[in-house]
Amino acid sequence: MRIKEFSIRHYGPLLDTGRISLHNFNLFFGNNEAGKTLIIDALVKRLFGRNTRVFERIDRVDGDPDGYVIIEDDKGKKIKLSEKKDLTKITGLTSSDCRNIFIIRNSDLSIDPKGEFYTSVTERLTGLRTKEISSIKEKLQEIGILTRADSDASLSNDSKWGKIKTKVKNARESMEGINGLEREIEDEKFDQMEEEISKATESISGIEQKLSELEDARKREKYEKCNDTLRKLETALENLKGLNLDEIERLKSRLDNYEENRGNLSSQKPKSTFFTVATIISAVLLLVSIFGIIVRPLPFLFYLTVFLVVSTAILGVLKFSFVINEVHLATTLKEIKSTASQLRVGGESIEGIRSNIQKGDKDSKLKREAEIRLDSNFGKKSGNLVENLSYWKHEIDALKEYEDKVKEVKYDENKVSQLESEKNILFKEKEELQKKMKGLREKLKEVERKANEILQLEEDYVHCETSLDLGTIRKRLGNFIDKIENNKNDVLEVMKIFEEIEKKEKERVSQLFGKDSPVSKYFCEITGGIYQEVDFLPDEKKIQAKSKDGNILDADKLSGGAYDQLYLSIRLALGEKLLKGSKGFFIMDDPFIKADIERLQKQIEIIKGISKSGWQIMYFTAKDEVKDVLKKDIENNKVNYIEVQGVFS
């Protein structure tokens, strides 16, 4: 298969190439920027139609080139390529095959630096199933949720598979946590806590009922006492109504004075009696003395009469003072009775008046005591008694609802204090139980949250509220771990089987590479025996060359010239294999640009040898050295020389 002729009439700034017929060795010469690269790009587009994605920088010019390419097969049949009939459809080759073997653009002889092309082409040439096996292994990796597609892989933690490694780890940790939580629940007697809290609640309720009854009794007793006090206050006020208490106080003072004077007078009663008797005796003796003088005027009778007159007068005066005091006392009593009558105290005697005054004092005292008691219970509204009475009555009426409540209960402050103490103790015990229970419930909920996060259940959501639920969750987590681990182990076992198959498959690559392979033969011939063997390492996806002295070098460690020769050898060997022994064409864009003149001459000779063996060469260059090396062949028409016309200026 070769290109018979082509024409590029229009492609960006490229000048019309006209009709170009091709021979075995065709040299396209032109200065830099003369349009050589555009001709190659245009040929690629005409050769492969829409299948040009594998070619880098193929769209430097927008649109498709206007022109044609005619292919000639091994039987001499000419085929004009079109959009429906491109090179891939005619030959069965892929655009990747051609890009990596037959077309050398931008002076680059290397082939697919990632190494994927070798695997692909060797599979097609040798019947290898490496890609199929690789695809199966990748599917196994997905099924087993593994880090890599090999038997040494472990569980993956990639987010696309839900971070399964972390989930298994979390599941194991959760199971350990469940074991510890079960022990804690057993130690704390979690299942009995509800009953203990219920008992404590019931006991607290009973105490609160008793306290409520005692409070009702307190309010009832308060109502009874305060209502009685209010009644007494109202009675006292009624009794004291209209009384002038200040005047009564003054009356009491007069009574006190009267009783004091009466007492003093009573204490002097014996003296009054003595003076009365003495006065009478003195008066009788005076009369006897006067009669004696009359009868017999003796001197001593005159002296006696004078003495008796004086003593009788003195004794009479003293007696009269007692009489005056008694009259004054009687007058005072009369005035006191009159005043008592005016003050509405009343009483026929001092004792009666005093008794009536004492009744008023009792009412006054009761009033004061009642006010103090009501004030201590309810406080005062103001300094006005009338306002306070109205306020106290309102407060007492508010307690009337307790009048008939719990009459069998007597309020006992000590009992209230005792019940409050018991209630506080029970409440603290209940709080402590609830706190522990809340803590354990939170731990149960955390187990529930983690379990559902791990198991990722939507419909069959796992609930964890009791110790029994813990057992269920542990079992499900265990099943989850077993499922993942068993699945992983099963996949790894299957992976080992496919790796063994893959190993055997890869050994067949030696049909293309390795000792005595076509690649090794070409490379040995091109390098003059310096390198004798070329190997492809499929696992590392790299090419190695072995020199005649046994040194092994990676392709990228070779010299520039040897590197180009190596990949030219590979292209030749693979090209022949792909074309099943037939020859094809090479489109080369300055493939030996790195070579010096001596090496260039050798490599051109190799190209000439390739051309003579039946390969068609389309060599594009801007190097005068290439044209000089081929000058004689051009003159002898052994090399078809085409000068590139250039581009629009």
Buried (B, 14 or more C-beta within 10 A) or exposed (E): BBBBBBBBBBBBEBBEBEEBEBBBBBBBBBEEEBBBBBBBBBBBBBBBBEBBEBBEEBEEBEEBBEBBBBBBBEEEEEBEBEEEEBBBBBBEBBBBBBBBBBBBBEBBBBBBEEBEBBBBBBBBBBEBBBEBBBEBBEEBBBEBBBBEBBBEBEBBBEEEBBBBBEBBBBBEEBBEBBEEBBEBBEEBEBEEBEEBBEBBBEBBEBBEEBBEBBBBBBBBBBBBBBBEBBEBBBBBBEBBEEBEEEEBEEBBEBBEEBEEBBEEBEEBEEEBEBBBEBBBBBBEBBEBBBEBBEEEEEEEBEEBBEBBBEBBEBBBEBBEEBEEBEEEBEEBBEEBBEBBEEBEBEBEEBEBBBEBBEEBBEBBEBBEBBBEBBEEBBEBBEEEBEEBBEBBBEBBEEBEEBEEBBEEBEBEEEBBEEBEEBBEEBBEBBEEBBEBBEEBBEBBEBBBEBBBEBBEEEEEEBEBEBBEBBEBBBEBBEEBBEEBEEBBEEBBEBBEEBBEBBEEBBEBBBBBBBEEBBBBBBBBBBBEEBBBBBBBBBEEBBBBBBBEEEEEBEBEEBEEBBBBBBBBBBBBBBBBBBBEEBBBBBBBBBBBBBBEEEBBBBBBEBBBEBBEEEBBBBBBBBBEBBBEBBEEBBEEEBBBBBEBBBBEE
